[in-house]
Amino acid sequence: MTEKRHPHERRRGGLSRLLALLLVSAVSFWLGRLSIKEEYERLHEQWARREEPRIRARTVPPTEQEAEEAGPESEALAQAEPPVPEAPSPQTEPERAPSRAAPTEVRPSPAGAQLRELSAEIRGSVARTLGEMLGRDLGDRLAQVTGRLLVWWVDPTRDLRRGDSLRILYELPEEGEPIVHALAFHSQKLGQTFEAFRYQARGEEFPRYYDRQGREVELRLENSPIERYEQITSLLRDGRGHQGMDFKAPVGVPVVAPFAAVVTRINFNQRINGRCVEMEDAKGRRISFLHLSEVAPEMRPGARVSRGQLVGLSGNTGRSTAPHLHYQILSKSGRVLDPLKEHPTYRKSLPKSELAAFQAAVERLDRRLRLAAAD
Ligand SMILES: [Zn+2]
């Protein structure tokens, strides 16, 4: 009997030992996962909170600052920045973080997003046309983001003709402004159709707009004051009476001097311009950077600045409703100059490795756009 029970017990013992082992390894595996997850979350949080090399803000005594605000010179720039009716957007979007931290992670195409199609014949302005279709509020908001694309092709204040057609594929996120995913615009005056497709390339921080060949719709500035930005949201020629160029960018992106210059003043008229720097170059051009979150300590009036030197960090200070850099150039006589003419410009194209994925995205968007036209 004992001999018979013995092997059975041994087998049982072996089984429970095996079970215990399994349990222990399961628990340790689970614990391991937990700590990996915690570690990931910690890193992610750290990234989201990450700050560019922080600059200690120069503290301007309030009395001095008020004196500057009252100065007659400040008026020119105070007016230079009309209220920018930009829809507020979340300050920095940590959701975008992983795409930057891990370039292999691609944002899924907008297939999952709730896309709406629209097909319109222009009557009057884009805002009026869209307002009649969607109501004033949404019409205005969509016209604004649409205008940022049209402005690269036509002068929206002069070139629109009755019967020009506009097809838009857009998304209305819960927060922030409408997102245009694809747009086709036919101009009677130019006899040409223009297209823009929104696409985020692997390893890129922001999605951008491309034509069908994968060339960016927007021009870029050589020796740009800012490299990491999402979109140019205002140009001189967009007919809004705005005197500079606005770059939509998160808070804390380095802003550099596009030309060698001498600092003339900082933090003037802060109520409107926010933290800001103005400098003058050898040609007497007055170059300014507004709404900064921080001004570099080297930026003292009289200081020489070389091209590419850090001026400060982008921000949302002063009269600004969304984080952006306002970049402005005035001639010696005070005339507003167009940065697109003061800088050499170029267009970037998608790298070859990105074209197949891009073409697939274009096809998907295009199908929806054609549906819009058929309605
Ligand atoms: Zn501006």
Boltz pocket constraint, residues with backbone or C-beta under 6 A from the ligand:
constraints:
  - pocket:
      binder: B
      contacts: [[A, 80], [A, 81], [A, 84], [A, 234], [A, 242], [A, 244], [A, 245], [A, 246], [A, 325], [A, 326], [A, 327]]
      max_distance: 6.0
